Amino acid sequence: MSKFKSFRTRFVPGLLWIALAALLGSCAQRPGPGLRAGRFSTVVIDAGHGGKDSGGTSGRRAPVFLMEKDMTLDTAKRVRELLGKRGLRTIMVRQDDHFVELDDRVAFANRQGPRSILISIHYDAVGGSGPNGAKTFFWRADSHGLATRIQAHLVAKTGETNIGVLRRRLRLTRNPDIPCVLCECAYLTNPAEAAKVANANYRQRIAEGIADGILEQYRLGDAGIAPVPEIWAPLSKASDKYASH
């Protein structure tokens, strides 16, 4: 047997095993597809308002009287359950009817670390009974994809009028150090929408839409969504026009 054949017979199989072992080891250490895409592992769920702050109300014309703080908490819990079933870690800003200052909500979200995202859930209320629909706010450029996916799934699940994805400098969209969005799921001051929101099955559909958007962002990240430029602006503060969010 030639020296070359002897080397190939004795050493090449061993080298192949070493290379294979290295390949398998590197694969085992890689994060799953969702982590490479969405870059988050914790979802902070903020139920808007609470305690002394009732938020918006459905008003006298609605078939039942609704307070925003109750609807947001119920919806937030449903989102938490849906995401938990899919294996995502979730944490609630509030789990019962108590008041949390907006700046404290921001600080709480920031403490969860850079691999977290913040979803703030609200219901809209205005002076008249005409407006209707759902919208999702964002400010940070790294939150645009998340807002886009949540809004698309929210209106698909509910059939709500698609007001759109809006860029607004709110305390819960500008101030956190992590990707963050604020969802306005429906208008409580619209009697027809208030009647739907009063139904638990409808709130479940809202929650499913929000959860589906989060899960899609977890799988795909911003793939397929046009980027937006980062816009610098000072932190939102209580004296701003939209101080309640």
N, C-alpha and C positions, 0 to 999 in steps of 0.2 A: 504494500500500500504506500502511495506517495506521501511525502510529508504534508502536502496540502490536504489530501483526503483524510489523513489522520487528524489534522486540526479541525476540519469541518465536522467529522464524526464525533469528536470528543467535546468540542467547545461551542459550536454553533447552536445545538439544541439548548444548552444552558443559557446562552445569550438571549435566545428567543424567550425562554421562560422569564428571564430578568426583565426584558422589555415588556412582556405581557403583564407581569406583576406591577410594574411601574404605571402602565396604562390604567389598569384596574384601580390602583390606589388613587391616581389623580381623579378618576371618575367618581370614586366614592367621596372625595373631599369637595367636589363641586356642589354648589347649592342647586336646588331644584329650579326648573324653568321659571316658576313664578317669582322666585327671589331674584333671579338675574334680570327679570323684566320689570316688575313693579318696584323692586328695591325697598319693600317694607315687610315687616313681620308682625306688627301690632296695629290694630285699628282702635283709635280713641273715639268713642261715640259720645257726642254731647247732645243731650236733650235740652233744647232751648228753654229759657225762663225757669220757673220753679219757685216754690215757697211764696213769699210776699209779691213776687212778680208773676202775675198770671199770663202775661203776654197778651196777644189778641184774643178777642171773644167773638162768638158767632152772632151776637146781637139778638134783638127781639124777633126779627123776622124769620130766624132759623127754626126748623121744626123741633130741634132740641138745643139746649144751651150748652155750648162747648167752650172750654178754656184751652188756650194754646198749650199751656204748661202740661196739661193732662194728655193731650194728643201727642205731644213730642215725646213724653216719657214712654207712653205705650208703644209708639213707633220705634223708638230707640231700642227698647227691649226686644222687639221682634227682629230688628236688624242684628242685634247681638246673637240671638238664637240661631238665625240663619247662617251667619258667618262661623259661629262655633261648630255647627254641624259639618262645615267644610274645612275645618281644621285651622282656621285663622284665630290668632290670639286677639281678644277684644278686652277693652277696659272702658267702663262707663264713668263719665264725669260726675253724674248724679244718678242714683238708683231709686230715689224716692222724692217726695215733694218737699225739697228744701232749696233755698236760694244760694246760688254761687255767683259771685262777682265775675264780670267778663274777664278782667285781668287775671283772676285766679284760675279761670278755665284755661286761659292761654298758658299760664305757668304750669298747670297740671299737665297739659299736653306736652309741653317742652320737656318735662321731667321723664317722659317715657322714652326719650332717646331718638337718635336720628333715623332709625329704621321704623318709625311710626308715621301714621297719617291721622288727621283729625277730620271727622265728619260731624258737622253741626246741623241738627234737624230742627226745622221750624215750620210753622204754618202762617200764611199771610193774613193780614187784616187791614182794611182801609175804611175810609169814611163811608163810601157808597157800597151798594150791593152788586154793582155791575162787573168789576174785574174778576177774572177767573184764570186758572192755569197754574203751571209749575215752572220754577226756574231754579237755576243753580249758580251761586256766586263763587268767584275765585279772585285771587289777586296775583299770587306768586306764579311765575312761568311754569314751575314744576308741578303746579296743581291743575293746569289747563286740561291735560289728558284725563285726569281723574274726574274733573267736573263734567267734561264732555261725555264720558261714558255713563256716569250716574244719570245725567239729564236724559240721555237717549233711552236708557232702560226704564227710567221712572215714567216717562210719557208713554212708552210702549206697553208697560204693564197696566197703566191706569186709564189710558185714553185721554188724559188731561191735555188741555191746550198747551202747546210747547212755547213758552215765553222765551226760552233760550238759556244759553250760558253767558253770564254777564260778569264783566270785570269790575269789581267794586272794592274800595279800600275800607273794609270793615275791620273791627277788632279781631274777629275770628277768621278773617281771610288774609289780613296783612301782618298781624303781630306774631303769630306762631313761627317758630324756627323750623317747622316741618310742613310738608304739603298739607293743605287744608282747604276745605270747601264748606259752603253753607247752602243747604237745600231748603227752599220754600216749597212745600209739597202741594199746597192747595190753598184757596182763599176761604177762610172760615166765615167771612162776611158775605160770601155769595151763598144764598139759601140752598141752591141746588148742590153746590160743592159741600156745604156743611152737612147736608143730609147724607151724602156719600161718606164723608169722613167719620160720621157718627157710627157707621157700620164697621164692625171689627174685621170683616172680610175685606173691606176696601183698604183699611189701614194695613192689612197683611200684604195686599198687592203693592202698596206704596213701599213697604219694607222690602219686599222681594225686588222691586226695581232698584232701590238703593244698593242692596246687597249684590245684585247681579252686576251692577256697574263697578263696585269695588272689586269683585272677584275677577272681572274681565281686565281691570287695570293690573291686578296682581299677576295674571297670566301673561299679559301682552305689554305692559308698560305703556309707553306713548307711541308704540308702533302703529303707523297708519293715521296718526293725528298730526295735523300741521302744527309746528311749533309757534309759540308767540314770544315776542321779545320780553326780557325782564324790564320792568319799569321801577325805578327807584321812587320811593315816596316816604315821608315820615311815618312813624307809627301812628295808628289810629288812636284817638283819645276820646274821652267822654264828651268833650265839647263839640265833636264833629257832628255833621248833619245826621248820619246814621249811627248814632251812639248806642243804640239798643242791641246791636249785634256785634 
